[in-house]
Amino acid sequence: MAEVQFDAQAVTDAVNDGIAKIENASTSEELKAIKSGVITALTQASKAIGSLPVDQKKDAGKLMGKLRADFGRAFGAKETQVKADEEAKALAAETVDMTLPVDRKPLGARHPISRVIEDIEDFFTSMGWQISAGPEVETEWYNFDALNFGPDHPARQMQDTFYVKGNQAKDAAGFVGSNMVVRTQTSSDQVRALITRGVPLYIASPGRVFRTDELDATHTPVFHQCEALAVDKHLTMADLKGVLDKLAVAMFGPEAKTRLRPSYFPFTEPSAELDLWFPDKKGGPGWLEWGGCGMVNPNVLKSAGIDPDVYTGFAFGVGVERTLLLRHDINDMHDLVEGDVRFSEQFVMGE
């Protein structure tokens, strides 16, 4: 199948045509059909950005962000008007017998974690990055060895990592007998992408990860991360800091800012803890840890067959649940995992 090429004029025309149709729509069904067509065009165009030369991806990403915003504003205003008109007509046309029993069948609501992941993906695609997804059951080579975790690293112990029983098999890197684990971070997809896609590479990998934590107010054994990786010529910590600052603003608003504190991670050197300035911190405004980051360790690049004397890269990871907790002042992780629809319904406004 031929690779889909990015066509700026075609996606612009599709969005403008959708905005024009919105003005003449009079029902929610018409609006839904218009939105479906535009979203399809935007999705196809976003996927096609990966086929562009590196120097064209940034402008294409900016164009996609503008088109999404233009359509969103037009659609939101018209949707509000149409819903108000339909509700008014329904109230005028219907009578209700208050003595009849009610058969309530709630429709539920999308989980807020899904919405945060979509916001993160929109941020990266607007910069021309690709969204990558790897398997949740992973080989030790991808999950640990390729990321420069030594054989005695504490993270490889069974008290920290879920191992899959009956797992001695030949993995994609050619190692026989590599144990299988349930991935502990989506960083495992980074080496996979370096091997399969090559460099230069700009990817974000949001997804579900697993660790042997007990469920409490701040921990859960199943949670979500977004790891990001950029590998190219001449990348520095300044590039990393610039992306982190932009991500913080996209997630938390124009007043958000970040700082880096020296730290250690096996897969980056130098490494840093990523802190977020949080005005609503308990006890007063202050810094809160948001994730980890650093320049890609040369050993990781060598694992993927990349020459560290020619290419450099940076990587970082943030917790999706952590982002959601901070954005919406949620204090207990139980609310995210217990499946109470009343929790998710609080986030329906604005969809």
C-alpha positions in Angstrom: 0.0 0.0 0.0 1.4 3.4 -1.0 2.3 5.8 1.8 -0.3 8.6 2.3 1.2 12.0 1.5 0.5 15.1 3.5 -1.6 17.5 1.5 -1.9 20.9 3.3 -4.4 22.4 0.8 -6.7 19.3 0.9 -7.0 19.2 4.7 -7.4 23.0 4.9 -10.2 22.8 2.3 -11.8 19.9 4.2 -11.8 21.9 7.5 -13.1 25.1 5.8 -15.8 23.2 4.1 -16.8 21.7 7.4 -16.9 25.1 9.0 -19.1 26.4 6.2 -21.5 23.4 6.6 -21.7 24.0 10.3 -23.4 27.4 9.7 -26.3 25.7 7.9 -26.7 22.8 10.3 -29.8 22.7 12.4 -29.7 19.4 14.2 -27.2 17.5 16.4 -27.2 14.6 13.9 -26.1 17.0 11.1 -23.3 18.4 13.3 -22.2 14.9 14.2 -21.9 13.9 10.6 -19.9 17.1 9.7 -17.6 16.6 12.7 -17.0 12.9 11.7 -15.9 13.9 8.2 -13.6 16.7 9.4 -12.0 14.5 12.1 -11.4 11.8 9.6 -9.6 14.3 7.3 -7.5 15.7 10.3 -6.6 12.2 11.5 -5.4 11.1 8.0 -3.4 14.3 7.6 -1.8 14.0 11.1 -0.7 10.4 10.2 0.7 11.6 6.9 3.0 14.2 8.6 5.5 11.4 9.3 6.1 11.2 5.5 7.3 14.8 5.3 11.0 15.9 5.4 12.1 17.0 8.8 12.2 20.7 7.9 8.6 20.6 6.9 7.1 18.8 9.8 7.1 21.8 12.2 5.0 24.0 9.8 2.7 21.1 9.1 2.2 20.5 12.8 1.4 24.2 13.3 -1.1 24.1 10.5 -2.8 21.1 12.0 -3.1 22.8 15.4 -4.6 25.9 13.8 -7.1 23.9 11.8 -8.2 21.9 14.9 -8.6 25.1 16.9 -10.6 26.9 14.1 -13.0 24.0 13.6 -13.3 23.5 17.4 -14.4 27.1 17.9 -16.9 27.0 15.1 -18.3 23.6 16.1 -18.6 24.5 19.8 -20.5 27.7 19.3 -22.9 26.0 16.8 -23.4 22.9 19.0 -24.4 25.1 22.0 -26.9 26.9 19.8 -28.4 23.7 18.3 -28.7 21.9 21.6 -30.5 24.9 23.1 -32.9 25.0 20.2 -33.6 21.3 20.4 -34.1 21.4 24.2 -36.5 24.3 23.8 -38.5 22.4 21.1 -38.6 19.3 23.2 -39.9 21.1 26.3 -42.6 22.8 24.2 -43.7 19.6 22.4 -43.5 17.0 25.3 -45.7 16.6 28.3 -44.6 14.4 31.2 -46.8 12.4 33.4 -45.0 12.7 36.8 -46.9 9.7 38.2 -45.3 7.2 35.7 -42.3 5.1 36.8 -39.0 6.1 35.3 -36.7 3.7 33.4 -33.3 5.3 33.8 -30.5 3.9 31.7 -27.5 6.2 32.2 -25.2 6.3 29.2 -22.0 6.8 31.2 -19.0 9.0 30.3 -15.5 8.8 28.9 -12.8 8.4 31.5 -10.8 11.6 32.0 -7.5 9.7 31.6 -8.5 9.1 27.9 -9.0 12.8 27.5 -5.7 13.7 29.0 -3.9 11.2 26.7 -5.7 12.8 23.7 -4.5 16.3 24.9 -0.9 15.0 25.1 -1.1 13.4 21.7 -2.5 16.6 20.2 0.4 18.5 21.6 3.0 16.3 20.1 1.3 16.0 16.7 1.1 19.8 16.6 4.9 19.8 16.7 5.1 17.2 13.9 6.1 14.3 16.2 4.7 10.8 15.7 2.6 8.9 18.2 4.1 5.4 18.8 2.6 2.4 20.6 4.4 -0.8 21.6 3.3 -4.1 23.2 2.4 -4.3 26.9 4.0 -7.7 27.3 7.7 -7.0 26.5 11.0 -8.8 26.5 13.5 -8.0 29.2 15.9 -6.9 26.4 13.6 -4.1 25.3 12.3 -3.2 28.8 15.7 -3.3 30.6 18.9 -4.3 28.7 18.4 -2.0 25.8 17.8 0.9 28.2 21.1 0.3 30.0 19.6 -1.4 33.1 22.3 -3.6 34.6 21.5 -7.2 35.4 21.5 -6.4 39.2 19.3 -3.3 38.9 16.6 -3.2 41.6 13.9 -2.6 39.0 14.5 -6.1 37.6 13.6 -7.8 40.9 10.2 -9.6 41.1 9.2 -7.3 44.0 9.1 -4.4 41.4 8.3 -6.0 38.1 5.6 -8.5 36.9 7.3 -11.4 35.1 5.3 -13.6 32.7 5.5 -17.3 33.4 6.6 -19.7 30.7 8.4 -17.1 28.8 11.7 -18.4 27.5 11.6 -17.5 23.8 13.6 -15.8 21.1 12.9 -12.1 21.1 12.9 -9.5 18.3 16.5 -8.6 19.1 17.6 -12.2 18.5 18.2 -13.2 22.1 17.2 -16.7 23.1 15.9 -17.1 26.6 15.0 -13.5 27.2 12.4 -13.4 29.9 9.0 -11.7 29.2 7.7 -9.0 31.5 4.7 -6.8 31.7 6.3 -3.5 30.7 7.3 -1.1 33.5 7.6 1.9 31.3 6.7 2.9 27.7 10.4 3.6 27.2 10.6 0.1 25.9 9.0 1.3 22.7 11.8 3.8 22.1 14.5 1.3 21.2 12.0 -0.6 19.2 11.2 2.6 17.2 14.9 3.4 16.8 15.5 0.0 15.3 12.5 -0.1 13.0 12.2 3.6 12.0 15.7 4.8 12.2 16.9 8.4 12.7 16.1 11.3 12.9 13.3 10.2 15.2 10.7 12.2 17.1 8.1 10.1 18.9 5.8 10.1 21.9 4.7 6.9 23.4 1.6 7.2 25.7 0.3 3.9 27.2 -0.4 1.6 30.1 2.4 0.3 32.3 2.6 -2.1 35.2 4.5 -2.2 38.5 4.0 -4.2 41.7 2.7 -1.3 43.8 -0.1 -1.6 46.2 -3.2 0.4 45.4 -3.4 3.5 47.7 -4.2 7.2 47.5 -1.1 7.9 45.4 -0.1 4.5 43.8 -1.7 1.9 41.6 -0.2 -1.3 40.0 -1.6 -0.3 36.6 -1.2 3.3 35.4 -0.3 5.4 32.3 2.8 7.2 31.2 3.8 9.2 28.2 7.5 8.8 27.3 8.9 11.0 24.5 12.1 10.5 22.5 13.9 12.8 20.1 17.1 11.6 18.3 18.8 13.8 15.7 22.0 15.6 15.1 23.1 18.5 17.4 20.2 18.1 20.0 21.0 19.5 23.5 19.5 20.0 26.9 18.2 23.3 25.7 16.0 21.6 23.2 14.7 19.3 25.9 13.9 22.2 28.2 12.1 24.0 25.4 9.8 21.1 24.7 9.1 20.5 28.4 8.1 24.2 28.9 5.7 24.0 26.0 4.2 20.7 27.3 3.6 22.3 30.7 1.8 25.2 29.2 -0.3 22.9 27.0 -1.3 20.8 30.0 -1.7 23.4 32.8 -2.1 26.9 31.2 0.1 29.9 30.3 1.4 30.4 33.8 3.0 26.9 34.0 6.8 26.5 34.2 9.3 23.8 34.8 12.7 23.3 36.3 15.3 20.5 36.1 17.1 19.0 39.1 20.2 16.7 38.7 19.3 13.0 39.1 20.2 9.6 37.8 18.5 7.3 35.3 20.2 4.3 33.6 19.0 5.4 30.1 19.9 9.1 30.2 23.1 11.0 30.9 23.0 13.6 32.2 19.6 13.0 33.9 17.2 15.3 35.7 14.0 15.2 37.7 11.3 17.3 36.1 9.5 19.7 38.5 6.4 21.7 37.8 5.5 25.0 39.5 2.2 24.4 41.2 0.3 27.4 42.6 -2.3 25.3 44.4 0.2 23.1 46.3 -0.8 22.2 49.8 0.8 24.7 52.1 1.3 27.3 49.4 2.7 27.6 45.9 5.8 25.5 45.2 7.5 22.9 43.0 6.1 19.4 42.5 7.8 16.4 40.8 6.2 15.7 37.5 8.5 13.2 35.7 12.1 12.4 34.7 14.2 13.4 31.7 17.7 13.7 30.3 20.0 13.2 27.3 19.8 9.7 25.9 22.7 7.5 27.2 25.1 6.6 24.4 24.7 2.9 25.4 21.0 3.1 24.5 21.8 4.5 21.1 24.4 1.8 20.6 21.8 -0.9 21.5 19.7 0.3 18.5 22.7 0.5 16.2 22.9 4.3 16.3 26.3 6.1 16.4 26.4 8.3 19.5 29.3 10.3 18.0 26.9 11.4 15.2 23.5 11.5 16.8 22.3 12.8 20.2 18.9 12.7 21.7 16.8 13.6 24.7 14.0 11.7 26.4 11.5 12.4 29.1 8.5 10.8 30.7 5.5 12.1 32.7 2.7 10.3 34.5 -0.8 10.7 33.0 -2.5 10.1 36.3 -0.2 12.6 38.0 -1.1 15.1 35.3 -4.8 14.5 35.8 -4.5 14.7 39.6 -2.7 18.1 39.4 -5.0 19.6 36.7 -8.2 18.8 38.5 -7.2 18.8 42.2 -8.0 15.1 42.7 -6.5 13.7 45.9 -7.1 9.9 45.8 -6.0 7.5 43.1 -9.0 5.2 44.0 -11.3 7.6 42.2 -9.5 6.9 38.9 -9.7 3.1 39.1 -12.9 2.2 40.9 -15.2 2.7 37.8 -17.8 4.9 39.5 -19.5 6.6 36.5 -20.3 9.6 38.7 -16.6 10.4 38.8 -16.2 10.4 35.0 -19.5 12.4 34.6 -17.8 15.4 36.3 -15.5 15.8 33.3 -18.2 15.7 30.5 -18.5 19.5 30.4 -16.5 20.9 27.6 -16.4 17.8 25.4 
